[in-house]
């Protein structure tokens, strides 16, 4: 017998709002061992989804630090402190900055 969406869906999923700080959403994903979160507005309407793929480097605007390996040592071609600042800035973003807004629903 074929399963329906109702058979496999989570009826009351954990969700975030567009104004949730990205760092908090990432922590929620890690704590709950889930790969995505629905993003809902004040009225409870689905306005987007935050998935692991939304959190890739390109989405946050942070470039991976350029480096070279020399004799088993890492030599950064960019100041590592600047990279750290960019990471902290990216983690201060809001969910709305990286979520996928065009969600297909059934």
C-alpha positions in Angstrom: 0.0 0.0 0.0 1.4 3.4 -1.0 2.1 5.9 1.8 0.7 9.4 1.8 2.5 12.5 2.7 0.5 12.5 6.0 2.1 9.1 6.8 5.7 10.4 6.7 5.4 14.1 7.5 6.2 15.8 10.8 2.9 17.3 11.8 4.2 20.0 14.1 7.9 20.7 13.0 10.4 22.8 14.8 10.5 26.2 12.9 12.2 29.5 12.9 11.2 33.0 11.8 13.0 35.2 9.2 14.3 37.3 12.0 16.0 34.4 13.8 19.7 34.9 14.1 21.5 32.5 11.8 23.8 31.3 14.6 20.8 30.2 16.7 19.2 28.4 13.7 22.4 26.5 13.1 22.6 25.5 16.8 19.0 24.3 16.6 19.8 22.2 13.5 22.8 20.7 15.3 21.0 20.1 18.6 18.0 18.4 17.0 20.0 16.5 14.4 17.9 17.8 11.5 18.8 19.0 8.1 16.3 21.8 7.6 13.8 24.2 9.3 10.6 25.7 7.9 10.6 29.5 8.2 7.3 31.0 9.2 6.0 34.5 9.6 4.1 36.0 12.6 0.8 34.5 11.2 2.3 31.0 11.0 2.5 31.1 7.2 5.4 29.3 5.5 7.7 31.9 3.9 10.8 29.8 3.3 13.0 27.0 4.3 16.5 26.9 5.8 18.4 23.9 4.8 22.0 22.7 5.2 22.7 23.6 1.6 21.6 27.2 2.3 24.4 27.3 4.9 27.2 26.6 2.5 30.0 29.2 2.2 28.5 30.9 -0.9 25.2 31.6 0.9 26.9 33.4 3.8 29.2 35.5 1.6 32.3 34.2 3.4 35.1 33.0 1.1 37.1 30.0 2.3 40.5 31.3 3.3 43.2 30.9 0.7 46.1 28.9 1.9 49.0 26.7 0.7 50.5 23.7 2.3 54.3 23.8 2.7 56.2 21.1 4.5 53.0 20.0 6.4 52.3 23.6 7.5 49.4 25.7 6.6 50.3 29.2 5.3 47.3 31.5 4.9 47.4 33.9 2.0 44.9 36.1 3.8 45.0 37.2 7.4 43.3 34.5 9.5 42.0 37.2 11.9 40.1 38.8 9.0 38.6 35.4 8.1 37.5 34.9 11.7 35.8 38.4 11.6 34.0 37.4 8.4 32.7 34.2 10.0 31.4 36.0 13.0 29.7 38.6 10.7 28.1 35.8 8.7 26.8 34.1 11.9 25.2 37.3 12.9 23.1 37.3 9.8 19.4 36.5 10.0 17.7 33.5 8.6 16.1 35.7 6.0 19.5 36.4 4.5 20.2 32.8 3.5 16.9 30.9 3.4 15.2 29.6 0.3 12.1 31.7 -0.1 10.5 30.0 -3.1 9.3 26.8 -1.5 7.3 24.2 -3.3 4.5 22.8 -1.2 1.9 20.1 -1.6 
